[in-house]
Amino acid sequence: MKKEYIIPIFVPHLGCPNQCSFCNQRKISGQTKMVTAQDVKETIDYYLKHFRDNNKYVEVAFFGGSFTAIEREKQIELLEAVQPYIKNKKVNSIRVSTRPDAIDKDILKYLKKYHVKTIELGVQSMNNYILRRCKRGHTVEDVERASKLIRWNGFILGHQMMVGLPESTKQDDINTAKDLIKLKPKIVRIYPVLVIKETELAEECEKGEYTPLTINQAVERCKAIVALFQKHKIDIIRIGLQNTDEISDPKNKASQVIAGPFHPAFRQLVESSLWYDSIANEIKKVNAKVRQVKIIANEENINEIIGHKKENVLKLKETYDVDVFVEADEKIKKGKFKIEVLEVYE
């Protein structure tokens, strides 16, 4: 099986026709200058030098802005810079992220010509009122139209959604996930809203007009959404913004985040909480007061079962007075587990 590598190239705020209330890509990426073909080549060369696996699949990904809304000449310049690497088989394909209202048949035709394989749409919400509230500048209908065009033209469809947008309730966020599932994306990203400096949302937050989710609230919302996507076998490639110098604890001076549910291991919090619920439910089914149990699972799931800083083990002890032991077994499928009751109270 080939090892998959992504070469990220950030094009902050290029192509965006408006300023969403929550967005400041330049602050998030720490990058302000216009990306050039030379930047693309230098980035690819740098990453290729550090990839070790010979049997690998490499994809160049243009993140950050709305790629297909950039001036056509600039798009071609950046895409052309990747073509020599595709020709000599050092790079296999290209991925772009863009806006739903910046997709049409003509755009898809030339993206295919330049070996673009995956297109991720910044959906954020499937509620028109919330999209207007955030000054997103596109509609639910744009999302539906673009998603169908992307799939019908043979691209891999990806969706990005946000949790905790202004006036978006837990049910609104769950409904967005349900609506996206109907559009059949192969991949999704889930981003709890963080309040970034020098944004309209930051001003609303400071005035008390917007209250960001707490970490616990964000985890609970994301749990419900993750469960939906997992049920429909949609690959969740990210939960929460990546931890960087710019995106870090608001207490850090270099951080551009002033509020919101930031956590460096947010995905683990969500997945661990789902594991906790499953294990607690199994313990409740035992027709006796359990003192000790052993959880047997695939090695890759052990950390989530134990929880961040052993949170799940400690919580089970505190809530149910159960001592939990964890054992890895490669025969157990990922995402599954067995439970053995070692001791019960008389």
C-alpha positions in Angstrom: 0.0 0.0 0.0 1.4 3.4 -1.0 2.2 6.0 1.6 0.2 9.2 0.9 1.9 12.5 1.2 0.5 16.0 0.9 2.6 19.0 -0.2 0.7 22.0 1.2 0.9 25.4 -0.6 -1.1 28.2 1.0 -2.6 30.9 -1.1 -4.1 33.1 1.7 -7.3 35.0 0.7 -6.4 34.9 -3.0 -9.6 34.8 -5.0 -12.0 35.5 -2.1 -14.6 38.0 -3.3 -15.5 39.1 0.2 -14.4 39.0 3.8 -16.3 36.4 5.9 -16.9 37.6 9.4 -14.8 34.8 10.9 -11.9 34.8 8.4 -8.4 36.2 8.3 -6.4 33.8 6.2 -3.3 35.9 6.4 -3.3 35.7 10.2 -4.1 32.0 10.2 -1.4 31.0 7.7 1.2 33.5 8.8 1.7 34.2 5.1 1.0 37.5 3.4 2.9 37.7 0.1 1.5 36.6 -3.3 2.4 33.0 -4.1 4.5 32.6 -7.3 5.4 29.7 -9.6 8.9 29.8 -8.1 7.4 29.5 -4.6 5.5 26.4 -5.7 8.6 24.8 -7.2 10.7 25.6 -4.1 8.0 24.1 -1.8 7.7 21.0 -3.8 11.5 20.5 -4.0 11.7 21.0 -0.2 9.1 18.4 0.6 10.3 15.8 -1.9 13.7 15.8 -0.3 12.2 14.8 3.0 9.9 12.1 1.8 11.5 8.7 2.7 9.1 6.1 1.3 9.8 4.9 -2.2 6.3 3.5 -2.6 4.4 6.7 -2.2 1.5 8.8 -3.6 2.2 12.5 -3.6 -0.4 15.3 -4.0 0.2 19.0 -4.2 -2.6 20.8 -2.4 -3.4 24.5 -2.8 -5.0 25.5 0.5 -6.1 28.8 2.1 -7.8 30.8 -0.6 -10.6 30.2 -3.1 -8.4 28.8 -5.8 -10.8 28.8 -8.7 -11.8 32.4 -8.0 -8.3 33.7 -8.5 -7.5 35.4 -11.8 -7.3 32.6 -14.5 -3.7 33.6 -15.4 -2.6 33.2 -11.8 -4.3 29.8 -11.5 -2.6 28.6 -14.7 0.8 29.9 -13.5 0.5 27.9 -10.3 -0.9 24.8 -11.9 1.8 24.9 -14.7 4.5 25.0 -12.0 3.4 21.5 -10.8 3.2 19.9 -14.3 6.9 19.0 -14.7 6.8 17.1 -11.4 3.7 15.2 -12.6 5.4 14.5 -16.0 8.4 13.0 -14.3 6.1 11.1 -11.8 7.4 12.8 -8.7 3.9 14.2 -8.0 0.8 12.2 -8.8 -2.0 14.8 -8.6 -3.2 18.2 -7.4 -5.9 19.1 -4.9 -7.5 22.6 -4.6 -9.9 24.2 -2.1 -12.4 26.7 -3.3 -15.8 28.3 -2.9 -19.0 26.7 -4.1 -19.9 29.7 -6.2 -16.5 29.5 -8.0 -17.2 26.2 -9.8 -18.7 25.7 -13.3 -18.2 23.3 -16.2 -15.5 25.4 -17.9 -13.5 25.6 -14.7 -13.7 21.8 -14.1 -12.6 21.2 -17.7 -9.3 23.0 -17.4 -8.7 21.7 -13.8 -8.9 18.1 -15.2 -6.4 19.1 -17.9 -3.9 20.1 -15.2 -4.3 16.8 -13.3 -6.4 18.2 -10.4 -8.0 15.2 -8.8 -9.6 16.5 -5.6 -11.7 19.6 -5.0 -12.7 20.7 -1.5 -15.5 23.1 -1.1 -15.6 25.5 1.8 -19.3 24.9 2.6 -19.2 26.0 6.3 -23.0 25.8 6.8 -26.1 24.5 4.9 -28.3 27.2 6.3 -28.8 30.2 4.2 -29.6 32.5 7.1 -26.3 31.5 8.9 -24.3 31.9 5.6 -25.7 35.5 5.3 -25.1 36.2 9.0 -21.4 35.3 8.4 -21.2 37.2 5.1 -20.1 34.1 3.4 -21.3 35.3 0.0 -22.7 32.0 -1.4 -25.8 30.0 -0.9 -26.9 26.4 -0.1 -28.0 26.1 -3.7 -24.4 27.0 -4.8 -23.1 24.1 -2.6 -25.6 21.6 -4.1 -24.9 22.7 -7.7 -21.1 22.7 -7.3 -21.0 19.4 -5.5 -23.0 17.6 -8.2 -20.9 19.1 -10.9 -17.7 18.0 -9.2 -18.8 14.4 -8.8 -20.4 14.2 -12.2 -17.1 15.3 -13.8 -15.1 12.6 -12.0 -13.3 14.5 -9.3 -13.1 13.5 -5.6 -15.5 15.8 -3.7 -14.5 17.2 -0.3 -16.5 19.4 2.0 -15.4 21.7 4.8 -17.9 22.6 7.5 -17.7 24.8 10.6 -19.2 24.2 14.0 -20.4 27.0 16.2 -20.9 29.8 13.7 -22.9 32.8 14.9 -26.5 31.9 15.7 -25.9 28.2 14.6 -27.3 25.8 17.1 -26.2 22.2 17.7 -29.2 21.1 15.6 -28.2 23.5 12.8 -24.7 22.0 12.7 -26.0 18.4 12.7 -28.4 19.4 9.9 -25.5 20.7 7.9 -23.7 17.4 8.3 -26.9 15.5 7.2 -27.3 17.7 4.2 -23.7 17.2 3.2 -24.0 13.5 3.4 -26.8 13.6 0.8 -24.3 15.3 -1.6 -21.9 12.2 -1.2 -18.5 13.7 -0.5 -15.6 11.3 -0.2 -13.8 13.4 2.4 -14.8 16.1 5.0 -13.1 18.5 7.4 -14.8 19.7 10.6 -13.7 23.0 12.0 -15.0 24.4 15.3 -15.1 28.2 15.1 -12.1 30.0 16.6 -12.1 33.8 17.0 -9.2 35.2 15.1 -7.7 38.7 15.6 -8.7 41.5 13.2 -11.9 39.9 12.1 -15.5 41.1 12.3 -16.2 38.1 14.6 -13.5 39.3 17.0 -15.3 42.6 17.2 -18.6 40.8 17.9 -17.0 38.7 20.5 -15.5 41.7 22.3 -18.9 43.5 22.3 -20.6 40.4 23.7 -22.6 39.8 20.5 -21.0 36.4 19.9 -20.1 33.8 22.4 -17.8 31.0 21.1 -18.3 27.4 22.1 -16.4 26.0 25.0 -14.2 23.0 24.4 -16.7 20.7 25.9 -19.6 22.1 23.8 -17.5 21.9 20.7 -16.6 18.2 21.5 -20.2 17.3 22.0 -21.3 18.9 18.7 -18.5 17.3 16.8 -19.2 13.9 18.3 -22.6 13.8 16.9 -21.4 15.0 13.5 -18.5 12.5 13.4 -20.8 9.7 14.2 -23.0 10.6 11.2 -20.1 10.8 8.8 -18.6 7.5 10.1 -22.0 5.8 9.7 -22.0 6.7 6.0 -18.3 5.8 5.6 -17.1 9.3 4.7 -13.5 9.9 5.5 -13.0 12.6 8.1 -9.5 14.0 7.3 -9.4 16.7 9.9 -11.3 17.8 13.1 -10.1 21.2 14.3 -7.5 23.6 12.9 -3.9 22.4 12.8 -1.8 23.6 15.8 0.7 26.1 14.5 2.5 29.2 15.9 -0.4 31.3 14.7 -3.2 28.9 15.7 -2.5 28.0 19.3 -3.6 28.7 22.8 -4.9 32.3 23.1 -2.6 32.7 26.1 0.4 32.4 23.8 1.7 35.8 22.6 2.2 34.6 19.0 -1.3 33.2 18.7 -3.8 34.9 16.5 -6.6 33.2 18.3 -8.3 35.3 20.9 -11.2 33.0 21.9 -12.9 29.7 21.1 -12.5 26.0 21.6 -8.8 25.6 20.8 -7.1 22.5 21.9 -3.8 21.0 20.4 -5.4 17.5 20.4 -9.0 18.4 19.6 -9.5 15.4 17.3 -8.4 13.1 20.1 -10.8 14.7 22.5 -13.7 14.1 20.1 -12.7 10.5 19.2 -11.9 9.6 22.9 -15.3 10.9 24.0 -16.9 8.6 21.4 -14.9 5.7 22.7 -15.9 6.5 26.3 -19.6 6.5 25.4 -19.2 3.1 23.7 -17.3 1.5 26.6 -19.6 3.0 29.2 -22.6 1.5 27.4 -21.0 -1.9 27.3 -20.2 -1.8 31.0 -23.8 -0.8 31.8 -25.0 -4.0 30.0 -23.2 -6.3 32.4 -25.7 -7.7 34.9 -23.5 -7.0 37.8 -21.6 -4.2 39.5 -18.3 -4.2 37.6 -15.0 -3.7 39.5 -12.4 -4.3 36.8 -12.6 -4.6 33.0 -10.1 -5.2 30.2 -10.6 -3.4 26.9 -9.0 -5.2 23.9 -8.6 -3.2 20.7 -6.4 -2.5 17.7 -3.1 -0.7 18.5 -4.2 2.3 16.5 -7.2 2.9 18.8 -5.5 2.5 22.1 -4.6 6.2 22.7 -8.2 7.3 22.0 -9.6 4.6 24.3 -7.3 5.7 27.2 -8.1 9.3 26.4 -6.1 12.5 26.4 -4.1 12.5 29.6 -5.9 9.2 30.6 -9.1 11.1 30.8 -11.3 8.1 29.9 -9.7 5.8 32.4 -10.0 8.3 35.1 -13.6 9.2 34.2 -14.7 5.6 34.3 -13.1 5.2 37.7 -14.7 8.3 39.0 -18.2 7.7 37.5 -18.6 3.9 37.8 -15.8 3.0 40.2 -14.3 0.7 37.5 -10.6 0.0 37.0 -9.9 -0.2 33.3 -7.0 -2.1 31.7 -6.3 -1.8 28.0 -4.6 -4.4 25.7 -3.7 -4.1 22.1 -4.5 -6.9 19.7 -3.9 -6.6 15.9 -6.6 -9.1 15.2 -9.2 -6.6 16.3 -10.4 -4.4 13.5 -9.8 -0.7 13.8 -12.8 1.0 15.4 -13.9 -2.2 17.2 -13.2 -3.5 20.7 -13.8 -6.4 23.0 -14.6 -6.1 26.7 -13.7 -8.7 29.3 -15.0 -8.3 32.9 -12.2 -9.3 35.2 -13.9 -8.7 38.5 -17.3 -7.7 39.9 -18.4 -6.4 43.2 -20.3 -8.9 45.4 
